[in-house]
Amino acid sequence: MQGRKALSFEAGPIDPTQSSDGYLPGSQRKQKQLLIHQALTKDPVDVEALRQAAFSHGGLLTDEIRRKVWPKLLGVNVYSLPPKPGPDVCDNHKDYNQVLLDVRRSVRRFPPGMQEAQRQVLQEQLMGVILQVLRTHPDLHYYQGYHDIAVTLLLVSGQRMAVALLERLSTLHLRDFMDPTMDSTKHILNYLMPILQWESPQLHDFMQRAEVGTIFALSWLITWYGHVLTNFHHILRLYDFFLASHPLMAVYFAAAIVLHREEEVLACNCDMPSVHQLLSRIPQDLPYETLVLRAQQLFRCLPHTELAKQAALQLYKSISIGSFSEFQQAASCQRPDAILRQQQQHMTVPGKAEPDILLTTAEHSPLVKAAVWGISATLGAAALAVTQTALEWAPEFLLQLF
């Protein structure tokens, strides 16, 4: 592929009301929340507007909003969630020991200061989320780093919804990483260098001479940066972005990071150990909103179909890429939650009491509170780590916990 003049990346004039970490002032937050609410209540749901909200400055703003929007981005019906993982989900599974080791090592992914008893309950739930998906789809193969994605979904959405979201991701965006070999993952990584070559031939040639390859970005892609970033707010911002994007967007974001650090790389010794060490240690103070914009621009100007015309990328058929268009079309036909809730109520078996959690929060907040304290009494204080925002999300969120 021939190099060309680098794209002129203009993030627009600096807006003093918008910070580089995604914070929006009150008036803009309220306007964005209103637009998201309108998109969620349209029939069919305006999924494209939700995607634009996830792309734009600040992402989806709050976990309350994420619990409403993430399912729509993935086509998950929150009123038809899989059952809560049972105690036998861990029995005799071939990946049990590896999952257990990874979950035990996931301590830093939980909120600082969390009591050990709370963390242990969440780690048990995390085991259940991962193994239930793997049992449901025996063709999927666990990889180290999968738990980093699962724990992010769990901390935001609770166990039942986390199972549903992880299942969808595992058959879509993450599918290429879950083959029995690393061949598919290597194929996805192969998109990185052509982007760099197109944008900065000098940087590309330097990295080629250093023979650094692309392995430095492996953990970035397979964990959606959850393993390498320490600020949970930044992780969630990227999850908003990737959930709304093409499966290859994590690669374009990796390219945006490397291009952002071009001067550092070119000032480094041109050898594999030096360049690999520099790139693999991702800075924690990256300008995330700027990089999100640049990744989107790279994707628009360098579509993966053009990159794939190179011989090295034509030889492999990606399941994630191949199924994405069909998935997008299906996701655009979703009904709003109010209608899904009505459908669920109509399907309730006659004579069987409907759960209180299907009632509106405004009318039945005491019942919701009682449900929260009931969960706490059953599971201990650890349950509050998952249900701390339940009163905001209320009936829909509590539905996932039973």
Secondary structure, 3 states (H helix, E strand, C coil): CCCCCCCCCCCCCCCCCCCCCCCCCHHHHHHHHHHHHHHHHCCCCCHHHHHHHHHCCCCCCCHHHHHHHHHHHHCCCCCCCCCCCCHHHHCCCCCHHHHHHHHHCCHHHCCCCCCHHHHHHHHHHHHHHHHHHHHHCCCCCCCCCHHHHHHHHHHHHCHHHHHHHHHHHHHCCCHHHHCCCCHHHHHHHCCHHHHHHHHCHHHHHHHHHHCCCCHHHHHHHHCCCCCCCCCHHHHHHHHHHHHCCCCCHHHHHHHHHHHHCHHHHHCCCCCHHHHHHHHHCCCCCCCHHHHHHHHHHHHHHCCHHHHCCCHHHHCCCCHHHHHHHHHHHHHCCCCCHHHHHHHHHHCCCCCCCCCHHHCCHHHHHHHHHHHHHHHHHHHCCCHHHHHCCHHHHCHHHHHCCC
